[in-house]
């Protein structure tokens, strides 16, 4: 080491902290109260935007447009953006003008902190809460809690779109299969191949085959013959998707009252996992097990889709099958239980 070089401390002198400048709110009580009202006003504006979100949801028509866009989506997006934006601006203003204004230096350590340092950290956090003024500024605190609490309504109100749970087609439920309890499947509806929409005959399937299928109504329309479109089509696809599997008839263990739900060893089950609703079609033909790729729930299709592994809470719903006059597979009825995640069965 060269003895002529200065010591390292001389090479990197401590520059120190810049001179502290007091904020107007630190020295002027009027400015402090004015800033407090400004922050509370921003939180109140957020609450107003949340109320506008709810109003727009129920008052703006879903088919209305504005500048070529869906009027409801635009109004909901602007209202929700305003609610979150005003909360963010309010918190920033609170931190800049009202919270404690002190320079803090903290050294990083390569190992875990000692008990003394941890205790000091907890003390520093407690000091930070005290310096934030949340305890002595009820106007800011209450307006913030009101705005943040109210903005949660924006996540609850859209649940209204789940609609009624019955299957009767009414003015409030204008398409077949609406609601939670039923699907577009109906008595005599043909089972058709997914994507192409061709009907299926028992002779088309070999032992061990698995076919992804859909209700014929998705391709040829509902009872009135009109093609399903928009929401009706998407709901029909999301709840009506099924898998059709053929195995040896003697390998099937039918559930109680399901003795006639299969056709020559052909069974049909919902494709929607009863855990969180993932679509499934990973089939192991020797065990007749159907595996969900999301969380590995496994169902035995030879035994009423009984859950043999994984987090699913109940078997896959089974669609009762029959054959029509032309020899094609058809549904005897809709599913006799809800399709998808089993949250509605929990008490």
KEKE-166580 format. One record per residue: residue in one letter; x negated, y negated, z of N, C-alpha, C, O in turn. Coordinates in pm, whole numbers, plus 50000, padded with zeros to 5 digits. Atoms other than C-alpha are relative to their C-alpha. Layout:
<rs>
R,A,X,Y,Z,X,Y,Z,X,Y,Z,X,Y,Z
...
</rs>
This chain:
<rs>
R,X,49915,50119,50000,50000,50000,50000,49912,49876,50000,49817,49869,50077
R,X,50079,50123,50010,49864,49655,49905,50023,49915,50124,50136,49874,50152
R,X,49988,50077,49877,49790,49465,50228,50035,49853,49973,50077,49782,50064
R,X,49971,50140,50033,49836,49134,50044,50149,49973,49978,50192,49858,49977
R,X,49857,50020,50021,50207,49197,49983,50068,49964,50131,50031,50015,50236
R,X,49929,50036,49877,50446,49034,50231,50087,50116,50048,50121,50206,49971
R,X,49913,49897,49944,50655,49250,50459,50136,49999,49930,50177,49897,49875
R,X,49872,49987,50069,50989,49378,50322,50102,49900,50051,50182,49848,49973
R,X,49906,50096,49946,51184,49154,50560,49980,49862,49941,50074,49785,49928
R,X,50026,50129,50062,51012,48856,50401,50046,49996,49855,50083,49891,49804
R,X,49956,49994,50140,51099,48978,50049,50151,49977,49988,50197,49915,49893
R,X,49855,50007,50007,51471,48999,50128,50052,49929,50124,50101,49991,50218
R,X,49955,50078,49884,51555,48722,50366,50152,50004,50009,50222,50006,49908
R,X,49856,50000,49975,51901,48726,50522,50058,49866,49959,50024,49763,50019
R,X,49946,50129,50045,52101,48461,50334,50100,49940,50097,50132,49822,50090
R,X,49902,50050,49906,52350,48434,50616,50138,49985,49938,50155,50012,49819
R,X,49864,50020,50048,52720,48357,50584,50021,49855,49960,49966,49765,50022
R,X,49972,50139,50038,52849,48051,50402,50079,49928,50109,50142,49991,50194
R,X,49929,50080,49900,52994,47771,50606,50150,50027,49990,50207,50027,49881
R,X,49858,49969,49996,53347,47851,50713,50083,49872,49985,50058,49772,50051
R,X,49910,50114,50023,53618,47617,50585,50138,50039,50050,50194,50140,50008
R,X,49868,49972,49946,53943,47604,50778,50107,49975,49894,50099,49879,49818
R,X,49887,50016,50091,54262,47652,50579,50097,49897,50057,50100,49876,50179
R,X,49902,50096,49948,54537,47389,50602,50093,50063,50104,50132,49997,50200
R,X,49909,49934,49906,54756,47645,50780,49933,50031,50133,50002,50060,50231
R,X,50070,49976,49874,54485,47694,51044,49999,49877,50090,49988,49889,50212
R,X,50015,50123,49923,54480,47330,51152,50126,49914,50002,50138,49823,50083
R,X,49879,50082,50009,54821,47191,51054,50122,50087,50028,50157,50170,49944
R,X,49882,49918,49969,55127,47345,51226,50112,49988,49898,50184,50084,49871
R,X,49896,50017,50102,55356,47195,50963,49970,50086,49877,50059,50149,49821
R,X,50039,49918,50114,55159,47364,50684,50019,50148,50030,50057,50226,49943
R,X,49981,49861,49960,55172,47689,50878,50147,50040,49992,50179,50146,49938
R,X,49856,49969,50006,55550,47677,50915,50050,49999,49856,50135,50080,49818
R,X,49960,50004,50141,55586,47578,50549,49959,50128,49927,50035,50183,49848
R,X,50047,49876,50062,55376,47877,50441,50084,50119,50045,50113,50209,49967
R,X,49918,49892,49949,55580,48104,50664,50135,50003,49929,50185,50111,49897
R,X,49871,50005,50071,55903,47986,50499,49983,50044,49854,50071,50110,49798
R,X,50025,49959,50138,55748,48034,50154,49993,50153,49988,50052,50212,49898
R,X,50012,49854,50003,55656,48395,50232,50136,50065,50023,50171,50160,49952
R,X,49867,49944,49973,56001,48467,50377,50090,49983,49878,50170,50071,49847
R,X,49919,50025,50119,56160,48310,50067,49970,50103,49892,50062,50151,49824
R,X,50038,49899,50099,55965,48549,49842,50061,50135,50035,50106,50207,49945
R,X,49940,49874,49959,56088,48847,50045,50152,49997,49979,50211,50098,49941
R,X,49856,50013,50024,56446,48716,50024,50030,50013,49850,50129,50076,49812
R,X,49981,49987,50145,56411,48682,49645,49989,50146,49957,50061,50189,49867
R,X,50009,49857,50030,56301,49046,49635,50131,50070,50034,50180,50152,49956
R,X,49873,49939,49962,56617,49144,49824,50110,49965,49901,50194,50049,49869
R,X,49899,50041,50098,56828,48943,49579,49985,50081,49871,50085,50122,49811
R,X,50023,49920,50122,56667,49126,49286,50050,50143,50019,50102,50203,49925
R,X,49948,49866,49973,56754,49457,49452,50151,50003,49989,50208,50097,49933
R,X,49854,50009,50011,57116,49349,49481,50040,49989,49853,50138,50052,49810
R,X,49972,50012,50144,57110,49248,49112,49983,50134,49929,50056,50165,49835
R,X,50019,49866,50056,56976,49596,49031,50127,50083,50015,50174,50146,49920
R,X,49879,49923,49974,57281,49755,49194,50116,49947,49917,50194,50025,49862
R,X,49892,50061,50078,57518,49509,49024,49988,50038,49854,50086,50073,49789
R,X,50021,49967,50141,57361,49572,48683,50030,50147,49972,50082,50181,49865
R,X,49978,49857,50020,57381,49948,48731,50148,50031,49978,50183,50114,49895
R,X,49857,49970,50008,57758,49940,48775,50076,49910,49904,50187,49944,49863
R,X,49924,50095,50081,57853,49640,48561,49956,49994,49854,50037,49960,49767
R,X,50048,50007,50139,57636,49658,48246,50026,50133,49932,49987,50238,49984
R,X,49966,49878,50072,57760,49909,47991,49877,50072,49947,49781,50008,49904
R,X,50114,49922,50048,57527,50192,47893,49984,49991,49849,49876,50016,49797
R,X,50007,50010,50145,57610,50136,47527,49973,49857,49953,49953,49835,49834
R,X,50027,50139,50038,57554,49757,47534,49853,49984,49963,49767,50055,50015
R,X,50137,50026,50043,57243,49622,47365,49968,49851,50012,50056,49766,50008
R,X,50051,50136,49999,57032,49310,47392,49864,50001,49931,49776,50079,49968
R,X,50121,50006,50086,56760,49220,47138,49960,50140,49953,49841,50173,49949
R,X,50026,49867,50054,56793,49572,47003,49969,50106,50104,49939,50220,50068
R,X,50031,49905,49894,56737,49738,47341,50124,50025,50086,50219,49946,50084
R,X,49889,49970,49911,56971,49901,47589,50012,49895,50109,49919,49874,50186
R,X,49983,50111,49905,57115,49619,47799,49985,50048,50144,49928,49977,50227
R,X,50011,49952,49861,57140,49833,48111,49855,50029,50037,49811,49993,50146
R,X,50141,49971,49970,56781,49954,48089,49921,49870,50019,49837,49862,50108
R,X,50071,50127,49989,56657,49597,48034,50031,49932,50133,49941,49884,50202
R,X,49961,50068,49877,56856,49456,48325,49948,50074,50123,49902,50011,50218
R,X,50052,49923,49887,56758,49738,48559,49849,49983,50012,49796,49968,50123
R,X,50145,50017,49997,56393,49707,48461,49958,49864,50051,49865,49854,50131
R,X,50034,50135,49954,56385,49331,48513,50029,49983,50148,49949,49925,50221
R,X,49964,50014,49859,56565,49352,48848,49902,50075,50089,49858,50022,50191
R,X,50093,49923,49918,56341,49627,48982,49860,49938,49998,49792,49934,50100
R,X,50131,50065,50009,56028,49451,48854,49996,49876,50089,49897,49852,50158
R,X,49995,50118,49915,56137,49131,49027,49995,50035,50147,49927,49967,50225
R,X,49999,49959,49859,56205,49313,49354,49860,50038,50047,49818,49996,50155
R,X,50136,49959,49961,55858,49470,49360,49902,49885,49989,49811,49872,50071
R,X,50092,50112,50020,55684,49158,49225,50006,49902,50115,49902,49858,50165
R,X,49987,50099,49891,55823,48925,49492,49946,50055,50131,49891,49980,50212
R,X,50060,49941,49880,55723,49170,49766,49848,49989,49993,49783,49952,50091
R,X,50146,50008,50016,55370,49182,49626,49947,49859,50017,49848,49838,50086
R,X,50045,50139,49988,55338,48805,49591,50014,49952,50145,49927,49881,50195
R,X,49980,50041,49861,55481,48755,49940,49890,50053,50091,49841,49980,50178
R,X,50106,49943,49916,55226,48991,50096,49867,49930,49972,49790,49904,50065
R,X,50124,50070,50034,54941,48820,49908,49997,49862,50065,49895,49822,50122
R,X,49994,50132,49939,55052,48477,50024,49988,50007,50152,49925,49922,50214
R,X,50010,49979,49856,55090,48606,50377,49853,50019,50040,49805,49959,50136
R,X,50141,49974,49968,54732,48738,50374,49913,49876,49979,49823,49850,50058
R,X,50085,50116,50032,54588,48422,50217,50021,49883,50096,49927,49812,50130
R,X,49969,50123,49926,54763,48163,50430,50025,50020,50149,50008,49927,50227
R,X,49955,49985,49863,54874,48319,50758,49921,50101,50082,49914,50088,50204
R,X,50075,49901,49923,54662,48620,50853,49867,49943,50047,49822,49840,49998
R,X,50127,50045,49946,54338,48588,51050,49895,49980,49891,49887,50060,49798
R,X,50099,50036,50102,54054,48427,50851,49860,50005,50062,49804,49902,50098
R,X,50131,49983,49939,53728,48570,50987,49912,50085,49910,49960,50181,49848
R,X,50096,49919,50074,53415,48701,50815,49965,50123,50083,49937,50113,50202
R,X,50030,49875,49932,53351,49065,50901,49890,50071,49924,49897,50084,49801
R,X,50109,49923,50058,53029,49259,50837,50006,50140,50058,50013,50157,50179
R,X,49994,49862,49955,53038,49639,50852,49893,50080,49928,49887,50079,49806
R,X,50108,49920,50056,52741,49868,50799,50050,50142,49972,50126,50199,50049
R,X,49963,49865,50037,52782,50200,50622,49900,50099,50059,49780,50071,50064
R,X,50086,49899,49942,52646,50514,50783,50018,50131,49922,50130,50163,49882
R,X,49989,49878,50079,52567,50842,50604,50073,50114,50070,50127,50203,50004
R,X,49936,49891,49926,52707,51063,50882,50130,49951,50062,50164,49833,50054
R,X,49875,50038,49935,53033,51069,51072,49972,49905,50115,49865,49909,50176
R,X,50017,50101,49896,53084,50789,51320,50004,50063,50138,50062,50169,50160
R,X,49999,49955,49862,53026,50829,51689,50135,49966,50062,50216,49893,50005
R,X,49875,50027,49930,53309,50825,51940,50013,49851,50031,50123,49795,50027
R,X,49996,50144,49971,53213,50470,52033,50041,49921,49876,50120,49827,49886
R,X,49963,50070,50123,53237,50360,51668,50147,50023,49966,50214,49932,49917
R,X,49860,49972,50028,53573,50531,51630,50091,49917,50090,50192,49863,50047
R,X,49921,50081,49908,53703,50359,51938,49998,49853,49957,50098,49782,49967
R,X,50011,50138,50046,53571,50030,51801,50086,49977,49877,50142,49869,49859
R,X,49918,50013,50120,53749,50097,51471,50147,49986,50036,50219,49902,49980
R,X,49862,50010,49955,54079,50156,51645,50027,49863,50060,50132,49803,50037
R,X,49985,50132,49942,54024,49837,51840,50006,49894,49892,50084,49798,49903
R,X,49999,50097,50109,53948,49650,51516,50133,50002,49926,50184,49898,49886
R,X,49870,49990,50066,54268,49783,51357,50108,49932,50084,50195,49863,50032
R,X,49903,50063,49912,54465,49674,51660,49986,49848,49995,50085,49775,49996
R,X,50025,50144,50011,54300,49332,51637,50055,49946,49869,50110,49836,49864
R,X,49948,50043,50129,54392,49316,51270,50151,49984,50002,50205,49890,49945
R,X,49855,50012,49988,54756,49381,51351,50038,49874,50076,50134,49805,50042
R,X,49971,50120,49923,54747,49107,51609,49974,49874,49919,50051,49778,49927
R,X,50033,50119,50078,54579,48862,51371,50092,49982,49880,50106,49871,49828
R,X,49906,50015,50111,54829,48940,51096,50120,49915,50040,50190,49859,49955
R,X,49888,50082,49952,55083,48764,51314,50135,50064,49986,50237,49997,50002
R,X,49871,49938,50024,55352,49023,51244,50086,50002,50126,50209,50003,50118
R,X,49925,49999,49877,55448,49027,51611,50056,49864,50038,50161,49855,50101
R,X,49956,50134,49961,55476,48650,51651,50061,49921,49884,50089,49802,49899
R,X,49935,50068,50114,55623,48569,51308,50124,50081,49962,50123,50152,49861
R,X,49880,49918,50026,55972,48724,51322,50064,49970,49865,50123,50059,49804
R,X,49939,50034,50129,56087,48536,51011,49934,50079,49888,50002,50138,49803
R,X,50073,49924,50103,55814,48692,50795,50023,50149,50017,50049,50220,49920
R,X,49985,49857,49975,55841,49031,50963,50138,50050,49959,50149,50151,49889
R,X,49864,49953,50028,56217,49060,50935,50035,49991,49852,50102,50079,49799
R,X,49972,50012,50144,56234,48933,50577,49925,50108,49922,49978,50162,49824
R,X,50075,49894,50067,55960,49179,50475,50069,50135,50020,50088,50209,49923
R,X,49933,49873,49974,56133,49473,50644,50131,50010,49923,50166,50117,49872
R,X,49875,49998,50074,56462,49373,50484,49978,50025,49852,50051,50102,49789
R,X,50027,49985,50143,56310,49346,50135,49952,50140,49967,49999,50201,49871
R,X,50053,49867,50026,56114,49671,50156,50107,50107,50023,50117,50202,49946
R,X,49894,49903,49976,56406,49858,50309,50106,50000,49892,50155,50105,49852
R,X,49895,50010,50101,56651,49729,50053,49954,50052,49864,50035,50105,49788
R,X,50046,49956,50131,56429,49809,49756,50012,50152,49985,50013,50204,49873
R,X,49978,49856,50009,56472,50177,49846,50134,50036,49939,50154,50148,49893
R,X,49869,49976,50061,56831,50141,49722,49984,50030,49851,50065,50103,49794
R,X,50019,49979,50144,56693,50134,49365,49971,50147,49967,49992,50190,49854
R,X,50023,49858,50023,56591,50499,49406,50122,50085,50031,50134,50198,49983
R,X,49880,49925,49959,56925,50604,49556,50115,49981,49903,50186,50077,49871
R,X,49885,50031,50085,57175,50431,49328,50003,50085,49872,50111,50132,49836
R,X,49993,49919,50122,57073,50619,49007,50047,50143,50022,50085,50210,49926
R,X,49948,49866,49975,57171,50945,49180,50148,50009,49966,50202,50119,49952
R,X,49859,50002,50040,57526,50837,49093,50019,50070,49866,50126,50126,49839
R,X,49991,49939,50132,57451,50966,48742,50012,50152,50006,50043,50215,49906
R,X,49981,49856,49990,57457,51322,48876,50146,50037,49978,50176,50148,49934
R,X,49859,49981,50034,57832,51286,48849,50071,50100,50089,50013,50152,50184
R,X,49921,49904,49921,58109,51508,48986,49947,50142,49983,49877,50170,49885
R,X,50051,49864,50006,58038,51874,49055,50100,50099,49941,50067,50217,49926
R,X,49905,49905,50059,58354,52025,48904,49977,50010,49850,49901,49932,49793
R,X,50023,49974,50143,58375,52155,48549,50110,49946,49912,50100,49955,49789
R,X,49889,50048,50081,58701,51999,48437,49958,49877,49920,49901,49783,49974
R,X,50037,50113,50086,58652,51764,48141,50105,49891,50019,50221,49908,49981
R,X,49911,50113,49974,58805,51432,48243,49938,49874,49941,49833,49879,49877
R,X,50052,50128,50047,58757,51066,48159,49865,49971,50064,49775,49919,49998
R,X,50127,50023,49933,58481,51049,48420,49896,50103,49960,49776,50081,49979
R,X,50090,49892,50037,58330,51373,48288,50032,50041,49856,50097,50142,49834
R,X,49948,49990,50136,58368,51346,47910,49937,50108,49913,49966,50112,49793
R,X,50060,49899,50085,58159,51643,47791,49995,50133,50075,49986,50133,50198
R,X,50001,49868,49934,58157,52021,47861,49868,50024,50071,49762,49986,50023
R,X,50121,49967,49926,57913,52141,48122,49949,49890,50090,49843,49906,50151
R,X,50045,50108,49914,57888,51810,48308,50014,50040,50146,50094,50128,50179
R,X,49997,49968,49859,57829,51819,48682,49898,50106,50036,49828,50158,49949
R,X,50102,49909,49950,57617,52047,48897,50040,50147,49994,49954,50234,49981
R,X,49958,49863,49977,57828,52360,48924,50018,50083,49874,50025,50206,49882
R,X,49970,49926,50122,57883,52453,48559,49907,49959,49886,49839,49857,49894
R,X,50080,50027,50119,57711,52467,48221,50092,50000,49878,50214,50011,49892
R,X,49921,50000,50123,57822,52456,47858,50045,50141,49961,50131,50155,49873
R,X,49958,49863,50031,57854,52838,47851,50148,50018,50030,50201,49963,50126
R,X,49858,49973,49982,58211,52963,47814,50031,50139,49946,49950,50198,49876
R,X,49961,49867,50044,58397,53284,47747,49999,50009,49847,50054,49923,49779
R,X,50005,49978,50144,58326,53419,47397,49893,49922,49927,49880,49937,49806
R,X,50103,50078,50067,58039,53178,47325,49880,50089,49967,49830,50162,50052
R,X,50109,49914,50044,57765,53345,47125,49866,49957,50058,49841,49839,50083
R,X,50138,50024,49956,57409,53380,47247,49915,49991,49873,49912,50085,49793
R,X,50078,50021,50123,57178,53236,46977,49854,49975,50036,49822,49931,50147
R,X,50142,50019,49978,56803,53219,46941,49967,49851,50013,50023,49766,49944
R,X,50044,50138,49981,56634,52905,47063,49937,49947,49872,49878,50023,49796
R,X,50057,50074,50115,56528,52648,46797,50077,50027,49872,50126,49933,49809
R,X,49938,49970,50130,56677,52834,46497,50151,50013,50010,50221,49985,49913
R,X,49855,49993,49982,57026,52897,46640,50068,50119,49935,50189,50115,49914
R,X,49938,49883,50061,57083,53240,46482,50057,50092,50108,49992,50114,50210
R,X,49940,49910,49900,57321,53476,46669,49921,50130,50009,49844,50164,49920
R,X,50079,49881,49970,57185,53798,46818,50092,50121,50011,50194,50117,50079
R,X,49933,49871,49985,57304,54155,46776,49915,50091,50089,49793,50078,50090
R,X,50079,49909,49918,57202,54428,47022,49896,50076,49920,49787,50104,49970
R,X,50095,49924,50082,57035,54613,46734,49878,49917,49961,49778,49972,49914
R,X,50115,50085,50032,56804,54312,46682,49889,50011,50103,49776,49971,50076
R,X,50096,49998,49891,56627,54379,47011,49948,50141,50024,50024,50237,50023
R,X,50064,49874,49965,56380,54657,47091,49975,50004,50151,49977,49900,50217
R,X,50031,49986,49858,56301,54794,47437,49874,49918,50031,49770,49933,49966
R,X,50113,50083,49961,56072,54542,47608,50003,49860,49941,49923,49775,49980
R,X,49992,50134,50061,56173,54243,47394,50056,49898,50099,50143,49928,50180
R,X,49943,50115,49930,56233,53904,47554,50022,49890,49898,49931,49856,49822
R,X,49965,50106,50094,56411,53632,47355,50046,49877,50077,50130,49887,50166
R,X,49950,50127,49946,56450,53267,47452,50125,49961,49921,50123,49958,49798
R,X,49873,50023,50068,56809,53176,47377,50072,49879,50058,50034,49825,50162
R,X,49918,50115,49963,57068,52899,47401,50146,50031,49971,50175,50126,49898
R,X,49860,49984,50039,57448,52869,47389,50024,49946,49860,49963,49847,49820
R,X,49972,50040,50138,57587,52840,47037,50052,49858,49990,50034,49793,49888
R,X,49942,50135,50003,57761,52514,47131,49895,49893,49975,49928,49785,49925
R,X,50104,50100,50022,57426,52332,47118,49974,49980,49851,49920,49877,49810
R,X,50024,50009,50144,57414,52401,46745,50128,49971,49922,50125,49897,49823
R,X,49875,50013,50075,57779,52418,46636,50102,49909,50067,50212,49891,50015
R,X,49907,50090,49933,57939,52179,46885,50082,50069,50105,50074,50191,50123
R,X,49915,49948,49893,58186,52222,47167,50130,50056,49947,50139,50097,49831
R,X,49871,49942,50039,58545,52336,47161,50064,49925,49884,50137,49984,49805
R,X,49939,50078,50109,58643,52052,46926,49919,50007,49872,49955,49943,49773
R,X,50081,49985,50120,58370,52149,46678,49904,49886,49975,49824,49892,49882
R,X,50089,50113,50019,58192,51816,46715,49861,50033,50055,49851,50086,50166
R,X,50136,49971,49951,57811,51848,46745,49973,49924,50130,50013,49809,50145
R,X,50039,50066,49876,57676,51770,47091,49884,49906,49972,49789,49942,49902
R,X,50104,50099,50022,57462,51458,47096,49967,49930,50130,50042,49938,50228
R,X,50037,50085,49888,57280,51234,47339,49996,50074,50132,49934,50180,50143
R,X,50002,49944,49865,57340,51306,47707,50060,50140,50001,50005,50230,50066
R,X,49935,49869,50001,57575,51597,47638,49906,50108,49948,49901,50218,50003
R,X,50093,49903,50057,57313,51771,47424,49886,50029,50097,49848,50145,50115
R,X,50112,49981,49908,57031,51716,47674,50042,50077,50124,49969,50164,50172
R,X,49951,49926,49884,57241,51837,47967,50025,50146,49963,49994,50236,50040
R,X,49975,49864,50045,57349,52140,47767,49872,50081,49988,49868,50198,50025
R,X,50128,49931,50014,56988,52227,47687,49937,50028,50136,49884,50136,50160
R,X,50070,49987,49873,56860,52168,48038,50060,50106,50091,49989,50165,50172
R,X,49935,49903,49912,57117,52396,48204,50040,50129,49930,50065,50230,49996
R,X,49950,49883,50072,57214,52639,47929,49893,50095,49951,49926,50203,49901
R,X,50107,49915,50051,56872,52783,47840,49996,50133,50076,50008,50137,50198
R,X,50001,49866,49940,56850,53159,47901,49889,50084,49938,49833,50049,49835
R,X,50087,49897,50058,56623,53458,47847,50082,50128,49988,50157,50164,50079
R,X,49930,49874,50026,56760,53779,47696,49894,50110,49992,49798,50099,49916
R,X,50099,49893,49989,56573,54100,47778,50069,50134,49979,50182,50157,50024
R,X,49945,49864,50017,56625,54461,47669,49907,50100,50068,49785,50096,50050
R,X,50073,49892,49933,56518,54757,47881,50085,50127,49992,50197,50124,49942
R,X,49921,49877,49997,56629,55117,47926,50118,49980,50095,50099,49934,50207
R,X,49882,50023,49915,56987,55110,48063,49987,50062,50139,50035,50005,50237
R,X,50011,49934,49869,56899,55355,48343,49901,49929,50093,49897,49959,50212
R,X,50093,50074,49917,56630,55116,48467,50067,49881,50070,50009,49821,50160
R,X,49931,50116,49945,56887,54847,48551,50072,50038,50129,50145,50137,50134
R,X,49925,49986,49874,57013,54818,48910,50097,49884,50008,50059,49777,50056
R,X,49906,50113,50003,57328,54605,48872,50041,49958,50140,50054,50041,50230
R,X,49950,50050,49874,57441,54383,49155,50147,50035,50017,50213,50079,49923
R,X,49861,49968,49972,57777,54431,49321,50092,49915,49912,50081,49792,49910
R,X,49908,50069,50090,58052,54343,49070,49939,49965,49866,50003,49899,49784
R,X,50068,50032,50127,57798,54318,48785,49976,50125,49915,49890,50125,49827
R,X,50023,49874,50070,57826,54673,48656,50019,49988,49849,49958,50065,49774
R,X,49973,50013,50144,57955,54554,48315,49942,49870,49942,49992,49820,49842
R,X,50058,50126,50046,57736,54245,48274,49889,50020,49897,49840,49922,49841
R,X,50105,49972,50098,57480,54415,48047,50058,50075,49882,50166,50133,49891
R,X,49956,49932,50123,57508,54557,47695,49884,50086,49951,49783,50034,49905
R,X,50103,49906,50047,57304,54869,47610,49862,49965,50054,49763,49968,49980
R,X,50130,50032,49940,57029,54767,47853,49956,49856,49977,49843,49820,50012
R,X,50033,50141,50025,57038,54400,47747,50061,49916,50111,50181,49921,50136
R,X,49955,50089,49893,57060,54149,48032,49959,49857,49964,49867,49835,49886
R,X,50024,50141,50031,57065,53770,48025,49998,49921,50130,50089,49933,50212
R,X,50015,50080,49879,56943,53530,48295,49965,49855,49963,49913,49826,49855
R,X,50039,50139,50018,56898,53157,48333,49849,49989,49989,49774,50060,50057
R,X,50144,50023,50022,56561,53035,48214,49944,49899,50102,49823,49876,50104
R,X,50039,50107,49909,56552,52768,48489,49969,50057,50138,50056,50115,50202
R,X,50042,49946,49871,56355,52863,48801,50082,49939,50113,50112,49820,50112
R,X,49919,50048,49887,56552,52836,49124,49916,49932,50107,49969,49896,50212
R,X,50084,50072,49904,56255,52678,49302,50009,49850,49974,50073,49778,50050
R,X,49992,50142,50034,56208,52338,49134,50045,49975,49857,50038,49863,49809
R,X,49939,50020,50131,56360,52398,48791,49908,50013,49882,49943,49965,49773
R,X,50089,49982,50115,56063,52491,48572,50059,50104,49903,50124,50199,49947
R,X,49957,49897,50095,56144,52680,48249,49903,50118,50003,49782,50098,50005
R,X,50085,49882,49986,56014,53038,48266,50027,50100,49890,50142,50117,49847
R,X,49984,49893,50098,55951,53314,48012,49878,50092,49995,49859,50163,49897
R,X,50116,49911,49995,55630,53494,48119,50047,50136,50050,50075,50154,50168
R,X,49934,49872,49971,55750,53854,48106,49899,50114,49998,49815,50123,49908
R,X,50082,49880,49993,55576,54176,48211,50092,50120,49980,50169,50156,50069
R,X,49896,49905,50040,55765,54451,48033,49998,50129,50082,50103,50190,50099
R,X,50005,49873,49926,55643,54749,48239,50064,49989,50138,50120,50086,50188
R,X,49940,50019,49867,55758,54601,48573,50132,49925,49993,50204,49917,50092
R,X,49880,50083,50019,56042,54387,48429,49996,49874,50087,50100,49822,50126
R,X,50016,50120,49919,55902,54093,48625,49987,49877,49911,49917,49879,49810
R,X,50007,50128,50070,55952,53737,48505,49932,49900,50093,49975,49879,50207
R,X,50085,50086,49917,55691,53489,48632,50017,49853,49962,50012,49818,49845
R,X,49995,50145,50022,55734,53113,48674,49857,49946,49999,49784,49971,50094
R,X,50138,50049,50008,55411,52938,48562,49970,49886,50095,49853,49855,50118
R,X,50026,50117,49916,55457,52643,48798,49951,50038,50139,49848,49988,50184
R,X,50036,49966,49862,55445,52805,49143,50005,50150,50024,50012,50196,50139
R,X,50015,49854,49996,55431,53178,49063,50118,50073,50066,50101,50185,50115
R,X,49883,49924,49957,55783,53268,49174,50022,50114,49899,50013,50093,49778
R,X,49987,49882,50086,55846,53619,49038,50135,50066,50025,50175,50087,50140
R,X,49865,49946,49993,56184,53773,48960,50004,50137,49932,49943,50155,49827
R,X,49984,49866,50057,56275,54139,48895,50128,50003,49918,50238,50008,49973
R,X,49883,50005,50087,56506,54133,48593,50077,50131,49996,50192,50134,49952
R,X,49928,49873,49994,56593,54500,48640,50086,50011,50125,50167,50103,50137
R,X,49928,49995,49873,56734,54423,48986,50065,49865,50027,50038,49802,50130
R,X,49925,50126,49985,56961,54118,48938,49910,49879,50021,49946,49785,50091
R,X,50096,50111,49989,56654,53890,48908,49965,49969,50145,49949,49853,50181
R,X,50037,50017,49859,56571,53946,49275,49861,49939,50011,49771,49974,49935
R,X,50131,50064,49979,56283,53730,49404,49909,50101,50068,49939,50150,50177
R,X,50097,49906,49941,55982,53957,49465,49874,49929,50047,49793,49989,50117
R,X,50118,50075,49956,55720,53684,49518,50024,49852,49973,50096,49815,49880
R,X,49999,50143,50024,55684,53310,49551,50103,49924,50080,50177,49982,50160
R,X,49917,50088,49916,55875,53014,49694,50146,49989,49960,50223,49924,50030
R,X,49858,50011,50040,56203,53053,49503,50090,50055,50109,50058,50156,50172
R,X,49912,49964,49889,56494,53076,49746,50110,50097,49962,50174,50155,50050
R,X,49891,49910,50039,56737,53284,49540,49972,50055,49860,49888,50000,49789
R,X,50021,49942,50133,56757,53505,49227,50042,49904,49889,50113,49806,49912
R,X,49954,50075,50116,56800,53365,48879,50147,50031,49975,50186,50148,49984
R,X,49860,49971,50034,57169,53325,48789,50009,50089,49876,49934,50071,49779
R,X,49983,49908,50112,57286,53602,48556,50121,49961,49918,50226,49927,49972
R,X,49888,50028,50090,57504,53541,48251,50060,50133,49957,49990,50216,49899
R,X,49937,49873,50039,57755,53824,48196,50014,50008,49848,50062,49914,49784
R,X,50001,49984,50146,57728,53961,47840,50109,50096,49954,50155,50183,50027
R,X,49909,49909,50068,57967,54128,47600,49964,49993,49851,49869,49925,49813
R,X,50021,50000,50145,57988,54191,47223,50132,49961,49934,50237,50013,49970
R,X,49877,50042,50067,58237,54017,46994,50037,50094,49886,49971,50195,49865
R,X,49949,49913,50106,58430,54163,46701,49899,50021,49887,49907,50120,49814
R,X,50099,49988,50107,58136,54103,46466,49870,50062,50050,49772,50070,49976
R,X,50117,49930,49948,57888,54277,46693,49892,49910,50056,49780,49956,50078
R,X,50100,50093,49945,57710,53966,46829,50016,49987,50150,50126,50001,50204
R,X,49997,50021,49856,57618,53905,47190,50072,49870,50033,50045,49766,49974
R,X,49927,50117,49955,57854,53664,47364,50005,50000,50153,49979,50102,50216
R,X,49985,50012,49855,57907,53538,47718,50141,50039,50039,50238,50003,49972
R,X,49867,49971,49948,58193,53681,47919,50062,49878,50069,50184,49864,50075
R,X,49954,50119,49929,58213,53351,48110,49879,49910,50020,49769,49941,49974
R,X,50111,50084,49957,58002,53067,48240,49926,50072,50113,49972,50174,50163
R,X,50067,49949,49881,57745,53136,48513,50096,49990,50119,50174,49896,50129
R,X,49912,50000,49884,57921,53222,48835,49937,49931,50121,49995,49932,50229
R,X,50070,50074,49895,57672,53020,49044,49922,49886,49936,49896,49889,49816
R,X,50071,50114,50057,57485,52691,49000,49865,50042,49942,49799,50132,49993
R,X,50129,49976,50066,57183,52690,48768,49898,49901,50055,49930,49785,50081
R,X,50109,50090,49964,56849,52546,48876,49963,50008,50148,50002,50103,50216
R,X,50046,50000,49861,56691,52454,49212,50115,50018,50098,50225,49970,50073
R,X,49892,49964,49909,56887,52577,49511,50015,49903,50115,50053,49943,50224
R,X,49992,50097,49892,56881,52255,49712,50143,49985,50051,50162,49955,50169
R,X,49862,50021,49956,57262,52238,49721,50050,50112,50092,50157,50099,50150
R,X,49959,49892,49910,57276,52566,49917,49945,49982,50141,49978,50059,50230
R,X,50061,50019,49870,57077,52430,50209,50090,49921,50092,50144,49817,50053
R,X,49916,50068,49906,57268,52331,50518,49932,49883,50066,49992,49816,50150
</rs>
